[in-house]
Amino acid sequence: MKAMTINKFGGIDVFEMAELPKPQPKPGHVVVRVAASSVNPVDYKIRELGEALPFSPSLPAVLGMDFAGTVEAVGEGVSEYQEGDQVYGCAGGLGDLPGSLAEYMLADKNLIAHKPNNLSMAEAAALPLVSITAYEGLKRAHLTAENKVLVHGGSGGVGHIALQLAKYMGAEVYATGGGEKQLALIEELGAKAINYKTESVADYVQSYTSGKGFDVIYDSVGGQNLLNSMEAAALNGEIATTVAMAELDLTLAHIKGLSLHVVFMLIPMIHNIGREEHSAILKNIAKIVEEGELKPVLTEKQFSLEQTAQAHQYAESGEGMGKVVINIAK
């Protein structure tokens, strides 16, 4: 089979097309003919940083975590999938899990689900990592329909899914963005858009919560922006974030009695623990999508397997709005 491989870590020039053996089914797994994959920041961080990350794969490696495709073969002990089923998931591209930038991949049944039937393969491939991350964060923050929710980075990969899920769960949703296109997308997806470049935290907290603060904040920007989240949070509020690798003064969190939930959705993949929860979330996401309550946003530019380097470059540049997709099946 054709696969895009790397033999060293570094810039976009490390990708090389190769012929690899087609994977064979093994217990608890399925072999998937991959139709599409999408690029997440963790994909290009692994490519760049390599051994500096404890979950990077051994070389040579096939990267790519998200995918959508068709079940080609079923391993022993797998009853819920059969040959010909269309599936999607986040199941490879790190540690000892081969990635999705190949014509075929071996996937753990507990990391996949049936693809939403109203999405294309490309659209479905854009969903797994960001939807699991968004869903997990909102659940851990104990979101209820009575909450006012603020999503930082509402037009980003995780953010645009989090705001739709929060709206689906009945909450009143606000989201920050920094440009006309970003703000327009936030409004289109059903949230009140806040321009963080022109409105201070104090201003929008006063405008939209009468100074009380937001009950739940999903901070997909994280880092130093967590200080803005603490300022915007209500007393005893909940903050979920995907980026917590920063040195911060937590005084305000203490004074307000805030709860901070750090979401690192790769843990089940890295440590092989609780993987079935990912499958359960993906099944719920498919249901929400099929109800017409959630849709992924894709960049206008899409790429082929041969154009993987360009896809990574485009994703890193931040030029496009939405998820970058690599189409693999011809």
N, C-alpha and C positions, 0 to 999 in steps of 0.2 A: 504494500500500500504506500501511497505518497504521504509524507509527513514533513512538516516544517520543524526542523530541529535546531538546537544550539549546542555547540561544542565548547563554548566558553561564555562567560558572563560579560556584559558590557553594553555597548551602544546598539543601535538598530542594525548594524552591519554583521551581527553575530548569527543571524538566521541563515540556515542552509536547507534547501530542499533535499530530502533523502528518500530512499526506498527502504521501508522497514517491514518485518513480518507482520501479517495481519494477526491481531490478538485472538486467542482462543478462549472460549467460555470457561469459567471456573465457578465453583459453588458460590451461590449468593450474588452472582454478578450476571450482567448481560453484556453482549457485544453490540455496540451501536454503530450504525453507519451515520457518520456525522454530516449533517446538512449545513450547519452554521455554528459559529462560536462568536463570542463578543469579548471585547477588551476591557478589563478593569484595571484601576491603578495598581493593584497588587501584582498583576501580570507583568507590567513593565518594571515594577520595583524588584521583583524576583530576577528578571532579565538583567537589570543593572547591578544589583547589590550582591546577588549570588550567595556565597558562603557566609556573608555577614548576617543573613537571615537564617534562623535555626530550622526553618521548614523548606529551604530551597531544595530542588531535586538534584540528584547526582547527574553528572554529565556523561555522555550526551543526553539531552533531555528534550521532551516534547512539552511545551508550555500550553496554556489555555485551560481555563477552569469551566466557564459556562459553555453550554452546548444545547442544541436541539437536533434530533435525528430520529432514525427508525431502527428498531430492534432487529438485529440480524441473526442473533443466536442467544439462547438462554442457558444459563448454567444450572447445575443441580441445586434444588432447594428454592428455586424461583417459580412461584405460581401466579403472581399477579401480573406478569408481563409475558407476552408471547411474540413470536416472530411477526413482524409487520406493524407492531404497535409504534405509535409516534410518542416520543418521550422528550423530556427536557430535564436539566439538572446542572449542578455545580459539583463536579466529581473527580477532577484531576488537576494536573499542572503544578503539583507541589509534592514534596517528600517522595514517597515511592509510588505515587499515583500518576500514571501517564496522562498527558493532557489531551485537549480536544483539537489541537491544530494538526489533525490527521484525518484521513478518510474513514478510519475506524478507531474506536476507543473501547476499553474495558471499563465498565462502570458498576460500582456497588449499587445494588437494588435499593439500599437505604438512603442513597443520595440523589434519587431521581423520582419523577412522577410522570403520569400521562400528560402530554402537552395540551394546553388549552386549545380546544378545537376551533376557536374563532381567530387564532393568530397564525401568521405565517411562521415558517421555521426561523427566519431571521428575527422576527419580533419575539418569539419564544426564547431564542438564545440570548436575548438581551436581559431577560428577567431574573434568572435564578439567584445570583449572588446579591444583587441589590434588593430583591424582594424579600429574601430570607433575612438580610440585615435590617431592613426597614421594619418588617413584621416583628422580629425578635425584640428590637428596641422599644417599639410601642407597647408590646405585651409586658415587657419587664418594667416599663414606666407606669403600668397599671392604668392605661388610658381608658376612660369611660366617655359615654355620650355627653356627659355634663361638662366635660373639660373644654377649656380654651387651649389650643395647641399652637406652638410656634415651631416652625421647621426652618432651621438655618440652612441655606443652600438649597432652596426649594426647586430650582431648575436643574440641579445636579443629578447624578445617577441614582444615589440612594434617596436624595431629597424629593425628587419628583414622584417616587413611589411612596415614600413615607406620607407625603401630604394627601395622596389619593386614598391610602389605607386609613389614615386618620379620619378623613371625610366619610369613608365607607362605614367606619365604626361609630359615626354619629357626632363626632366632635366638631367644634367651631374652629376652623383652621386658618392660620396666618403663616406666611412664609416670606423669607428675605431673598432678595435678588439684587443684582447690581447693574442691570442694563435694560434697555427697552424690550429686547427680545426675551430676556429671562423673566421680566415682570409680566409680559404678555402671556408667556407659557404658564406661569403660576396661576394667573387669573383663569386661563382656559381650562386648567385642571381642577378648578373649583375652590381655590384658596384666595384669601385677601393678600395681595402682594404688598410688601414693604420694601422700599428702596433704602438699603442700609447705608448708601453713599450720601443720601440727603436727609435721612431721619435718624436722630440719635436714639439710643436705646430708651432713654428716659422719655423722649417724645412719644415713641410708639407704644410704650407701656402705658403712658397716660391716655393716649388716644383710644386704644383698643381694649384696655382693661381697667380704666378709671384709676390707674396707678397701683392696682393690686398685683399685677404680674400674671404671667401665664402658668396654668396648672402643670402642663407637660411641655417640655422643650426637647425636640429632636435636633441635635447639633451635628450635622453631617460635615461641618467645616472643622470643628474641634480645635485642638491646640490652644493658642491664645484667645481664640473666639469663645472658649468656655467662660471667660470672664464676662463676656456679653450675655451669655446664657444665664449665669448666676445673677447678673443684674436684672435680667428680664423675668426671672422666675418668681412665682408667688411664694409666700411663706409655706414651708413644708412641701414645696414643689418637687417635681421629678425631672431629671435631665438624663437623656440617653445620648451617647456620643459614639462615633466610630473612630475618633482620633483623640487619644488621651496621652500621647507621648510628649509631655510638656511639663515644665516646672511652673507651678501656679500657686498663688496665695489663696488658700481655701477659706480665709476668714469669713467672707460673705456667705459661703455655703454653710458654714457653722452657724452664723448669726441667723440665717433664714431657715435652718433645719432642712437643707436640701438633700435629696438622694441622687447619687450619680451612678448611672448604669453604663458600663463600658461594653460595647458590643464588638466582639471579635468572632465573626461567624465561621472562621476557618477551623476553630478548635475541634469540632467533630471529625473533620477531614485529617487534621494533623495527628490527633491522638486516638483516633478510632474509638470515640466514645459518644454515645447519643446520636449517632448518625440518622436513626429512624425519625428523629424530630425534624430533620431537614426535609425528608420525604413528606412528612405530615404537613409541614408548612407549604411546600410546593403544591400539594393537593388542594389546600385551602386557597392558595393564590390562583390556581387554575379555575376554581369555582367562582371566585370574585371576578376574574377576567371574563369568564363566560357569562356572567350576569351583566356585563357591560360597565362595571364600576372601576376598572383599572386598565390602563393601557401603557405600554412602554413607549418612550420617545426615542427614535433612532436618528442619528445624524443623516444629513442628506447624502454624504459620501459613504459608500459601502465598498468593501474590498474583497479580493479573492485570496485563496490560500497563498498563491505566489506573491501577493502584495502585503504579506504580514508585516514586513518592516515598515511600509508606508502607513499601515493601520496603527501600529504602535506610535509612530511619529505623530500622526494626526491626533491620536488620543491624548498624548502627552502635551501637545501644543495648546489644547483647550479651545481650538478654533471652532469646532463644531459644538452644537447643543444637542445632547442626547447620547445614547450609547453607540459606540463604534462596533460595527458587525463585520465579521469575516465570513463570507459565503464559501463553503467548501465543496458541497455536492454540485456537480455540473447539471 
